[in-house]
Amino acid sequence: MIMFKKFFYYALSITLCALLFTGCSDEPKEKLAPVTKAANFTDTYKAEDTWLVYWYLCGTDLETNYGSASTDLQELLEVKLPANVKVLIQTGGTNQWQNNVVNSGAVERYIYDASGLNRVESLEDADMGDVNTLADFIRYGAQIPADHRVFVFWDHGGGSAAGVCFDERTGNYLDLNDIRNAFTATHQPSADNPPFEMIGFDACLMATYDTVNTLDGLARFMTASEEVEPGLGWNYKGWVGALAENPAMGGAKLGQIICDTYFAACSEYDLEDTVTLSVVDFKQLPELRTAYEAFGLEALKLATQNPRNFFSNFGRGAVNAENYGGNTRRTGYTNMVDIVDLAKSNKAILPKTSDRLINAVDSAVVYRINGAYRDKGGGLSSFYSYSGDEQSLVNYLNQDAAPLPQKLLYYYLIYGEIPEEAKAFVEQAEIPEMPAPTTPPAQRQELFQVSQLEDFPVQMDKDGNAFVQLNAEQMELLSSVHCQLVYMSLEDDIILYLGSDTDINADWDSGTFTDNFRGVWPMLDGHPVYVEITEENEKYNLYAIPIKLNGVVCNLLVAYVYEDKAYYILGARKGIDNHGMSDRDLIKLRAGDEITTIHYGMTISGDDEDFTQVEVDTFTIGEKPEIKDEPLGDGSYGYAFEFMTPTDDSALSNFILFTVNNGEITTNVDVQ
């Protein structure tokens, strides 16, 4: 069956595209504004009080490759400290220090105080990702008298299931259990008199509920980021300098200054658009814990009643909620989502507990900054299994601070059941003390048999638009529906994968999904690119585009702003490694950079079983590289609907064949 889309429809798309071109400058007319939670913190202590800042400086590849730890150390050394403020530093975890002070191949301890930087110990090399190394450092610091203590972790971070401080020599890292065990080996937790004024993470993705719960009784405040941090990290001259000038401040004020100076430094290097940083008050943890566990228990009860219906709807909320680090097949998965946005997205199905959780997070997060493209976050994230990966789930299940209802909820999602011993309490009002499951069942049950939607038939409406019609049972399998686009050439014997998007007309109430193909696709300086959507909301979409930047494989991060009708290039970053740790270095494109576009392709005539990576175009960019929706040009394009389950399995509909010829789009829905 072949029909023509109305010619004016294509002409309109070309007109819109021309309008788009006028809006693709380096900056919007009025740049999207960051979000800051207002606060006015007064001094808490006496000006003569003594402070000790512990700095666990695990240099890893950030130091070996970029000298990032050395840069922050130099920032610190620009601060003139008074006699009552000291910084205790432990260095290690990297192959090569990029300065002439710190020795590689050893763990060293330094004191920076009013007299300058002094090495106090040079130890045998040790694993900075080992709990004992951390515990020894905490024990050493406890011997130094101080009225107030601050502890800062510096390195990569990976969120609730991954932890922090990846030692590049050993491949080990500290999980949340390690962190608590290391602190409690020396310090007795106390909600009323915690040993630390603040514990902070100059690392990615560590502003999580589970991190806060891990540190219960150990600190008054926590400062950390929900999102990936850029390589420059915190501004040590700014926040340590402020503490030096005013030792009377408390942890809330110090956290605010860390946030503000961090954001100012990121803005100076045009890196502020996706940054986050939060200050959490541990006095609010009891209510936060109660609210979050109640939210999980309400979800778990509904899941046991009708699992496919619940998880598909809950998954749609998670897909639409602000999440961090990418969470796609090409970028990798952190499995971290903002708690507030997850609750807001699921208020319709979790009406009893969502508002309480939203309010509890708002009370606990006393200060935060959010970049323009991270404007929906409430300041704390939580684990959500976007990947459906068993190992990530097992890592999460093993964390003592993760709440039991959430553990059981995601266990149920992945394994299709909950342990027998857990079933009795699901209907109870209270959450009993019981061990969480940490091992998979003997045989995994699949809740979402999406294979039944493979090669799903595509229909055509009277206007020549292709669509699929799903029934209620089929809808219960899905958390999202994407469109997939490929270029096909018999002459070149190739099928070239152009990417995925949510640019379809989706009616979730009726189960009708209609194509929105307009014969255009995003192009970087005129070169077609593979795109993968990483987030969609009412103001903008975020995309990842795989490229080689000067020979290094990474993802170009791009925002599309609806109001501006324009794309903005945020920078390039490597993906997430096998440990769940994201690369921190966000690289801005510069004139003269060499770009190679990366697609995924297969031959038409061969027996390829899957797409393989293909390098397509190599070119040098100028002063103002830009991405625009441009006409794809004459040729044949295959278009399919991709049906995504909450466990990241998927199936494709039959392919639609779009043939573009001299501005006219012909549709053939009979392609298999």
ZAMARGU-4260 file (C-alpha; in steps of 0.2 Angstrom, whole numbers, plus 5000, padded with zeros to 4 digits):
<rodrens>
0) 5000/5000/5000 | 5008/5017/4994 | 5001/5034/4998 | 5008/5051/4997 | 5008/5063/5011
5) 5001/5080/5007 | 5014/5090/4998 | 5010/5106/5008 | 5015/5096/5024 | 5033/5094/5017
10) 5033/5111/5011 | 5028/5117/5029 | 5042/5107/5036 | 5055/5115/5025 | 5048/5132/5030
15) 5049/5128/5048 | 5067/5121/5046 | 5072/5138/5038 | 5065/5146/5053 | 5075/5135/5064
20) 5091/5140/5055 | 5089/5158/5061 | 5088/5152/5079 | 5104/5142/5080 | 5117/5155/5087
25) 5129/5150/5101 | 5117/5158/5114 | 5098/5159/5115 | 5091/5177/5115 | 5088/5175/5133
30) 5098/5160/5140 | 5088/5148/5151 | 5090/5153/5169 | 5098/5142/5183 | 5087/5138/5198
35) 5093/5142/5216 | 5084/5139/5232 | 5084/5154/5243 | 5092/5154/5260 | 5099/5166/5273
40) 5110/5156/5285 | 5117/5166/5300 | 5134/5162/5309 | 5133/5147/5321 | 5149/5147/5330
45) 5163/5158/5337 | 5176/5166/5327 | 5190/5158/5337 | 5183/5140/5335 | 5195/5128/5327
50) 5192/5119/5310 | 5199/5103/5302 | 5195/5100/5284 | 5199/5082/5279 | 5202/5080/5260
55) 5202/5062/5253 | 5211/5066/5237 | 5209/5051/5226 | 5217/5057/5210 | 5213/5043/5198
60) 5213/5046/5179 | 5207/5064/5182 | 5224/5068/5188 | 5234/5056/5177 | 5225/5063/5161
65) 5220/5081/5166 | 5229/5086/5181 | 5213/5090/5189 | 5218/5086/5207 | 5234/5096/5205
70) 5223/5111/5199 | 5212/5110/5214 | 5227/5108/5226 | 5234/5124/5218 | 5218/5133/5221
75) 5219/5128/5240 | 5237/5134/5241 | 5231/5152/5236 | 5221/5153/5252 | 5229/5161/5267
80) 5223/5151/5282 | 5222/5158/5300 | 5229/5148/5314 | 5212/5140/5318 | 5209/5132/5301
85) 5219/5118/5295 | 5217/5106/5280 | 5222/5088/5281 | 5225/5080/5264 | 5228/5062/5259
90) 5234/5059/5241 | 5234/5043/5231 | 5224/5033/5219 | 5232/5039/5203 | 5246/5033/5191
95) 5254/5049/5189 | 5253/5066/5199 | 5255/5081/5188 | 5264/5092/5200 | 5282/5092/5208
100) 5276/5090/5226 | 5265/5074/5227 | 5274/5058/5224 | 5266/5044/5214 | 5267/5027/5220
105) 5264/5031/5238 | 5250/5037/5249 | 5255/5054/5257 | 5247/5065/5270 | 5249/5084/5271
110) 5244/5097/5283 | 5240/5114/5275 | 5239/5128/5288 | 5245/5145/5292 | 5263/5140/5289
115) 5260/5132/5272 | 5259/5115/5265 | 5269/5102/5275 | 5271/5083/5271 | 5267/5074/5288
120) 5268/5056/5282 | 5273/5046/5267 | 5266/5029/5268 | 5267/5013/5257 | 5256/5014/5242
125) 5238/5008/5247 | 5221/5006/5238 | 5211/5022/5240 | 5196/5012/5235 | 5198/5001/5250
130) 5188/5003/5266 | 5204/5001/5277 | 5213/5015/5268 | 5199/5027/5271 | 5197/5021/5289
135) 5216/5024/5293 | 5214/5042/5286 | 5199/5046/5297 | 5208/5038/5312 | 5223/5049/5309
140) 5213/5065/5308 | 5203/5061/5324 | 5220/5063/5333 | 5221/5082/5328 | 5211/5093/5340
145) 5197/5103/5332 | 5180/5110/5337 | 5172/5107/5320 | 5177/5094/5306 | 5173/5094/5288
150) 5176/5079/5276 | 5177/5080/5257 | 5178/5065/5245 | 5187/5070/5229 | 5186/5059/5213
155) 5173/5050/5202 | 5156/5045/5209 | 5143/5034/5203 | 5128/5035/5214 | 5119/5023/5226
160) 5124/5007/5218 | 5142/5012/5213 | 5149/5023/5226 | 5164/5034/5225 | 5183/5036/5224
165) 5189/5024/5210 | 5207/5020/5212 | 5213/5018/5194 | 5227/5007/5199 | 5216/4993/5207
170) 5199/4996/5199 | 5192/4997/5217 | 5180/5010/5224 | 5171/5014/5240 | 5153/5009/5241
175) 5141/5016/5254 | 5144/5002/5266 | 5162/5005/5266 | 5160/5023/5269 | 5149/5020/5285
180) 5160/5006/5291 | 5176/5017/5289 | 5168/5032/5299 | 5160/5021/5313 | 5177/5012/5316
185) 5183/5028/5324 | 5167/5039/5327 | 5152/5035/5337 | 5136/5041/5327 | 5125/5053/5336
190) 5111/5063/5329 | 5112/5076/5342 | 5131/5078/5342 | 5138/5071/5326 | 5157/5071/5324
195) 5157/5081/5308 | 5149/5097/5304 | 5148/5093/5285 | 5153/5078/5274 | 5154/5083/5256
200) 5157/5074/5239 | 5167/5083/5226 | 5162/5069/5214 | 5148/5065/5202 | 5130/5058/5207
205) 5132/5057/5226 | 5118/5068/5231 | 5107/5052/5234 | 5095/5047/5248 | 5105/5032/5251
210) 5121/5043/5254 | 5112/5053/5266 | 5105/5038/5275 | 5123/5031/5276 | 5129/5046/5285
215) 5115/5046/5298 | 5123/5052/5314 | 5140/5056/5307 | 5137/5074/5300 | 5125/5089/5302
220) 5125/5093/5284 | 5130/5085/5267 | 5135/5094/5251 | 5134/5084/5235 | 5129/5084/5217
225) 5114/5074/5209 | 5122/5076/5191 | 5139/5073/5184 | 5151/5086/5189 | 5163/5094/5177
230) 5181/5091/5179 | 5185/5108/5187 | 5175/5102/5202 | 5173/5113/5218 | 5181/5130/5219
235) 5193/5127/5234 | 5200/5145/5234 | 5182/5151/5235 | 5175/5140/5249 | 5190/5137/5260
240) 5194/5155/5258 | 5177/5160/5264 | 5179/5148/5279 | 5196/5156/5283 | 5188/5173/5283
245) 5174/5168/5294 | 5176/5152/5305 | 5160/5157/5314 | 5149/5150/5300 | 5140/5134/5302
250) 5139/5119/5290 | 5123/5126/5281 | 5132/5142/5277 | 5148/5133/5271 | 5138/5122/5260
255) 5129/5137/5252 | 5146/5145/5249 | 5152/5128/5241 | 5137/5128/5230 | 5138/5147/5225
260) 5157/5147/5221 | 5156/5130/5212 | 5142/5137/5201 | 5152/5154/5198 | 5167/5144/5193
265) 5157/5133/5181 | 5149/5148/5173 | 5166/5156/5170 | 5171/5141/5159 | 5153/5140/5151
270) 5150/5123/5160 | 5135/5128/5171 | 5120/5122/5161 | 5119/5105/5168 | 5127/5107/5185
275) 5118/5103/5202 | 5124/5104/5220 | 5114/5102/5236 | 5115/5105/5254 | 5106/5093/5265
280) 5101/5095/5284 | 5102/5079/5293 | 5089/5085/5306 | 5076/5082/5293 | 5082/5064/5289
285) 5069/5055/5301 | 5054/5063/5291 | 5063/5060/5274 | 5066/5042/5279 | 5048/5039/5284
290) 5041/5048/5268 | 5053/5039/5256 | 5050/5022/5264 | 5031/5025/5264 | 5032/5030/5245
295) 5041/5013/5242 | 5028/5003/5252 | 5014/5011/5243 | 5022/5007/5226 | 5026/4989/5232
300) 5008/4986/5237 | 5001/4991/5221 | 5014/4981/5211 | 5009/4965/5220 | 4991/4968/5215
305) 4994/4971/5196 | 5013/4971/5192 | 5013/4974/5173 | 5000/4989/5175 | 5009/4997/5189
310) 5027/4995/5183 | 5023/5001/5166 | 5015/5017/5173 | 5028/5019/5186 | 5041/5017/5172
315) 5033/5031/5161 | 5035/5042/5176 | 5053/5038/5178 | 5056/5040/5160 | 5049/5058/5161
320) 5057/5062/5177 | 5074/5071/5178 | 5088/5058/5178 | 5107/5059/5179 | 5122/5053/5169
325) 5112/5048/5153 | 5104/5032/5156 | 5103/5026/5138 | 5111/5011/5129 | 5124/5021/5121
330) 5129/5033/5135 | 5128/5019/5149 | 5117/5019/5164 | 5119/5027/5182 | 5101/5022/5187
335) 5099/5038/5196 | 5083/5048/5196 | 5077/5064/5205 | 5066/5059/5220 | 5055/5075/5219
340) 5052/5073/5200 | 5049/5054/5201 | 5036/5058/5214 | 5028/5072/5204 | 5028/5061/5189
345) 5019/5047/5198 | 5007/5057/5209 | 4992/5050/5199 | 4996/5032/5204 | 5004/5035/5221
350) 4992/5048/5228 | 4994/5044/5247 | 5013/5047/5248 | 5019/5058/5234 | 5016/5075/5242
355) 5023/5070/5258 | 5039/5064/5250 | 5040/5080/5240 | 5039/5090/5255 | 5051/5080/5265
360) 5064/5082/5252 | 5061/5101/5251 | 5063/5102/5270 | 5079/5092/5270 | 5088/5101/5255
365) 5091/5118/5263 | 5100/5125/5248 | 5104/5120/5230 | 5109/5126/5213 | 5103/5119/5197
370) 5109/5123/5180 | 5096/5129/5166 | 5095/5111/5159 | 5093/5103/5177 | 5079/5113/5183
375) 5067/5100/5189 | 5077/5092/5202 | 5073/5094/5220 | 5091/5091/5226 | 5091/5072/5230
380) 5091/5057/5219 | 5087/5039/5221 | 5090/5022/5213 | 5078/5017/5198 | 5083/5003/5187
385) 5082/5011/5170 | 5094/4998/5164 | 5086/4982/5170 | 5103/4976/5174 | 5105/4962/5187
390) 5122/4967/5193 | 5117/4985/5196 | 5102/4979/5206 | 5113/4967/5217 | 5125/4981/5221
395) 5110/4992/5226 | 5102/4978/5236 | 5119/4975/5246 | 5119/4993/5252 | 5113/4994/5270
400) 5106/5011/5269 | 5095/5008/5254 | 5077/5006/5261 | 5069/4988/5261 | 5053/4993/5251
405) 5063/5000/5237 | 5074/4985/5237 | 5059/4974/5236 | 5051/4985/5223 | 5066/4984/5210
410) 5069/4966/5215 | 5051/4963/5209 | 5053/4973/5193 | 5069/4964/5188 | 5065/4946/5194
415) 5046/4946/5192 | 5043/4941/5210 | 5047/4945/5228 | 5055/4933/5240 | 5042/4922/5250
420) 5047/4929/5267 | 5044/4946/5261 | 5026/4943/5255 | 5018/4943/5272 | 5023/4961/5277
425) 5018/4969/5261 | 5000/4973/5267 | 5006/4978/5284 | 5006/4997/5288 | 5023/4996/5296
430) 5039/4991/5289 | 5046/4977/5299 | 5065/4973/5302 | 5070/4959/5290 | 5084/4956/5278
435) 5083/4962/5261 | 5086/4950/5246 | 5103/4951/5239 | 5104/4936/5227 | 5093/4932/5212
440) 5080/4918/5212 | 5085/4902/5204 | 5075/4906/5189 | 5071/4924/5183 | 5053/4927/5178
445) 5050/4940/5165 | 5035/4952/5168 | 5036/4960/5151 | 5036/4948/5136 | 5038/4962/5123
450) 5043/4950/5110 | 5025/4948/5106 | 5026/4966/5098 | 5040/4962/5087 | 5036/4966/5069
455) 5020/4974/5075 | 5009/4979/5060 | 5009/4997/5055 | 4993/5005/5048 | 4990/5021/5037
460) 4977/5035/5041 | 4968/5045/5027 | 4982/5058/5027 | 4996/5046/5024 | 5002/5046/5041
465) 5008/5029/5048 | 5003/5023/5065 | 5001/5008/5077 | 4986/5004/5087 | 4989/4995/5104
470) 4976/4988/5115 | 4976/4989/5134 | 4985/4973/5137 | 4999/4978/5125 | 5001/4995/5133
475) 5004/4987/5150 | 5021/4981/5143 | 5027/4998/5139 | 5036/5013/5148 | 5040/5022/5132
480) 5038/5022/5113 | 5052/5029/5102 | 5054/5031/5084 | 5069/5023/5075 | 5076/5030/5058
485) 5088/5021/5046 | 5095/5026/5029 | 5095/5012/5016 | 5104/5011/5000 | 5104/4996/4988
490) 5118/5004/4978 | 5129/5006/4993 | 5123/4990/5001 | 5121/4998/5018 | 5108/5001/5031
495) 5114/5016/5042 | 5106/5018/5059 | 5102/5037/5061 | 5096/5036/5079 | 5080/5036/5090
500) 5069/5050/5096 | 5052/5053/5104 | 5046/5064/5090 | 5030/5055/5087 | 5012/5059/5091
505) 5008/5048/5106 | 4991/5046/5113 | 4994/5035/5129 | 4975/5035/5133 | 4970/5027/5116
510) 4986/5018/5113 | 4988/5026/5096 | 5006/5031/5091 | 5008/5041/5074 | 5023/5045/5065
515) 5029/5063/5064 | 5042/5061/5050 | 5045/5077/5041 | 5060/5073/5030 | 5072/5082/5042
520) 5085/5076/5054 | 5098/5084/5066 | 5115/5088/5057 | 5131/5095/5064 | 5138/5108/5052
525) 5128/5099/5038 | 5133/5081/5042 | 5120/5069/5048 | 5123/5062/5065 | 5116/5048/5076
530) 5106/5055/5090 | 5099/5046/5105 | 5087/5056/5117 | 5092/5056/5135 | 5078/5066/5142
535) 5062/5074/5137 | 5052/5088/5146 | 5041/5102/5143 | 5055/5115/5140 | 5068/5105/5131
540) 5075/5089/5126 | 5092/5082/5129 | 5102/5071/5117 | 5118/5062/5116 | 5127/5061/5099
545) 5142/5048/5098 | 5157/5056/5089 | 5176/5055/5089 | 5183/5072/5095 | 5201/5073/5089
550) 5201/5055/5089 | 5193/5051/5106 | 5176/5043/5106 | 5164/5052/5117 | 5146/5059/5117
555) 5142/5076/5111 | 5128/5083/5123 | 5115/5093/5115 | 5099/5102/5121 | 5084/5107/5110
560) 5074/5121/5118 | 5056/5122/5112 | 5054/5141/5114 | 5070/5145/5104 | 5066/5131/5091
565) 5085/5128/5092 | 5098/5116/5097 | 5113/5121/5109 | 5129/5111/5110 | 5133/5109/5129
570) 5150/5100/5126 | 5157/5082/5124 | 5160/5069/5137 | 5165/5051/5138 | 5152/5038/5143
575) 5150/5028/5159 | 5162/5014/5163 | 5158/4997/5169 | 5158/5002/5187 | 5145/5015/5184
580) 5157/5030/5185 | 5155/5044/5173 | 5169/5054/5165 | 5169/5071/5173 | 5178/5081/5159
585) 5165/5091/5149 | 5174/5097/5134 | 5169/5112/5124 | 5171/5112/5105 | 5184/5124/5098
590) 5188/5130/5081 | 5200/5117/5072 | 5193/5102/5082 | 5192/5087/5071 | 5175/5078/5072
595) 5171/5060/5065 | 5153/5056/5066 | 5149/5038/5072 | 5134/5029/5066 | 5129/5010/5067
600) 5127/5000/5051 | 5125/4984/5043 | 5125/4977/5025 | 5109/4973/5016 | 5116/4958/5006
605) 5126/4951/5021 | 5121/4940/5035 | 5125/4953/5049 | 5115/4949/5065 | 5117/4967/5072
610) 5122/4984/5069 | 5141/4988/5071 | 5149/5005/5074 | 5153/5014/5058 | 5163/5030/5056
615) 5155/5041/5042 | 5161/5059/5040 | 5177/5067/5046 | 5178/5086/5046 | 5185/5101/5055
620) 5174/5113/5064 | 5174/5132/5063 | 5171/5145/5076 | 5153/5142/5078 | 5148/5124/5076
625) 5130/5121/5076 | 5116/5108/5075 | 5101/5110/5065 | 5086/5100/5058 | 5090/5099/5040
630) 5082/5090/5025 | 5089/5072/5024 | 5089/5073/5005 | 5083/5061/4992 | 5084/5043/4996
635) 5075/5029/5006 | 5073/5029/5024 | 5066/5015/5036 | 5056/5021/5050 | 5050/5010/5065
640) 5041/5012/5081 | 5051/5005/5096 | 5042/4998/5110 | 5052/5000/5127 | 5048/4990/5143
645) 5052/4996/5161 | 5067/4984/5161 | 5074/4991/5145 | 5070/4977/5133 | 5062/4982/5117
650) 5054/4977/5101 | 5052/4985/5084 | 5036/4987/5073 | 5037/4983/5055 | 5047/4996/5046
655) 5039/5010/5036 | 5048/5015/5020 | 5049/5034/5017 | 5056/5038/5000 | 5060/5057/4998
660) 5061/5063/4980 | 5062/5081/4975 | 5053/5087/4990 | 5039/5073/4990 | 5038/5060/5003
665) 5031/5043/4998 | 5026/5031/5011 | 5026/5012/5010 | 5020/5003/5025 | 5022/4985/5018
670) 5041/4984/5021 | 5046/4969/5032
</rodrens>
